[in-house]
Amino acid sequence: MNKHYGQQRGIVTTCVPQRRLTSLYGSLLLFVLLALAAGCPAVAEETGMLSGRVVDVGRNPVAGASIFVYNTGNIRRPADYISPPTDSAGAFRLSLPPGRYWAVARARQGEEKYGPLLPGDRHSGAPLETEIRGGETVEEEFVVADLRETSQLEVKRDVTFHRIEGILLDKEGAPLADVYAFARREQSGRGIPEFVSAWTDAGGGYVLFLPPGTYWLGIAATFPPEPATVPRQKVVVDNPAKNINIVLQ
């Protein structure tokens, strides 16, 4: 009897710690689940929204454009965030963590989403700087243009605009193809230039329509021009002019 009783007591004493351990695991699991449940709303509240629309130079909505968002002003690299393509109304929405961002809109003709812009592709120019706060929505509008559209704006049909033409040349004097001429009022300007030509063919010929004034002329192979592409050739426009050749610097 004593031996049997001692075995029963031994069994009982070994069961008690197991129950306590199970209870401890259950409490720990419940704590973790409660912590996760409490953390989910906080994560959702920290997210902000960038939304708006993309239009062309005629204020028409642009479908299929994407917003490329960067966490620095350097946009010559892969984007940190990319929006889904805009809908038929040009609208977009992109959820972002709080912070300061730089955004551009691009609308490409082909299937390629990355790489240099090609003729027909459209771009919003200099990056738009914006601040996203948790739980808030920031509305922005992007205007995209390609070379032909920007060179055919309604204002350029004014009779006071003078036709300036010539050839785009490399440093050896050979005509340049698949580039364009641009004109700025300020040499240090950035983004989409005020005036641009169409892409050149093998002959390198270009045409600009400029109102009277003083301009800086340059050559670029990407649209908009790279930040380092500074126009070097100064010209005063007061009449139509031919043979205004521009040499690549």
C-alpha positions, -999 to +999 in steps of 0.1 A: +000+000+000+027+024+009+046+017-023+015+021-044+006+053-027+041+066-032+038+059-070+005+077-072+020+107-054+049+106-078+025+106-108+005+135-093+036+156-086+049+152-122+015+163-137+013+196-119+043+212-136+030+201-171-003+218-165+015+250-153+037+249-185+007+245-207-010+273-190+022+294-194+023+287-232-013+296-235-009+329-218+022+337-239+003+329-271-026+350-260-003+379-253+014+376-287-020+375-305-033+405-285-001+424-293-004+417-330-041+427-330-032+459-313-004+466-337-024+462-369-044+494-366-013+514-359+004+501-391-027+510-411-028+545-396+008+552-405+002+547-442-006+578-463-020+581-498-008+598-530-036+602-555-046+625-583-046+623-621-023+626-651-033+648-681-017+659-713-009+695-724-044+699-736-058+689-702-071+656-714-068+626-691-040+601-699-047+564-694-019+539-688+005+563-672+025+554-641+037+575-612+073+568-603+081+578-567+116+582-552+128+588-516+154+613-529+156+639-556+177+615-577+153+601-603+181+586-626+177+552-609+150+526-602+120+540-585+113+531-548+075+529-556+055+527-588+018+532-590-006+510-610-014+524-645-039+553-645-075+545-655-095+560-684-099+592-663-062+595-658-067+588-621-042+570-598-038+560-561-006+549-544-002+540-507+030+552-492+047+552-458+050+587-443+079+608-456+091+632-482+091+620-518+099+631-554+075+619-581+073+619-619+047+606-643+056+586-674+034+574-702+051+551-726+040+540-761+055+505-760+055+477-734+089+488-719+084+503-685+120+513-679+149+528-697+154+560-718+123+576-732+117+571-769+099+592-795+062+592-785+068+586-748+056+613-725+071+626-692+061+651-666+096+667-665+112+678-632+102+657-602+074+670-580+084+671-543+056+661-519+052+651-483+031+621-472+016+620-437+001+589-420-037+587-424-038+616-450-043+618-487-023+642-509-038+651-543-014+660-571-018+665-609+009+656-634+011+670-669+029+648-694+042+658-728+064+644-756+085+664-779+059+668-806+032+679-782+054+704-765+065+719-798+029+722-810+013+740-781-014+764-790+007+794-780+034+785-807+008+792-834+009+829-826+021+849-856+047+866-834+067+834-831+097+832-854+108+800-872+144+791-863+160+763-881+194+747-887+213+714-882+224+697-850+260+687-852+285+666-832+319+680-823+334+668-856+307+687-876+286+656-885+248+657-884+232+641-854+202+618-857+176+608-830+183+639-809+164+672-806+170+709-801+157+728-771+156+764-760+155+779-726+151+815-714+174+807-685+206+787-691+203+770-657+167+758-662+156+723-654+128+699-664+109+702-696+123+731-717+100+759-728+106+751-764+117+719-782+120+705-817+110+671-830+135+643-831+160+647-859+164+623-888+197+613-904+202+648-917+201+664-883+177+692-893+156+709-866+130+736-864+120+757-833+093+783-830+103+811-806+088+844-796+112+874-798+138+873-770+171+859-759+175+821-756+200+794-748+200+766-773+211+730-766+210+694-779+196+664-759+191+627-766+167+620-737+135+637-727+135+656-706+172+666-709+196+651-683+203+676-655+239+680-667+227+689-702+232+727-701+226+747-733+257+766-743+247+785-774+232+819-769+209+835-796+188+866-799+156+861-818+140+890-835+132+876-870+129+842-886+164+827-891+180+798-910+213+781-907+213+784-869+234+753-864+239+739-829+270+720-820+269+693-793+290+705-763 
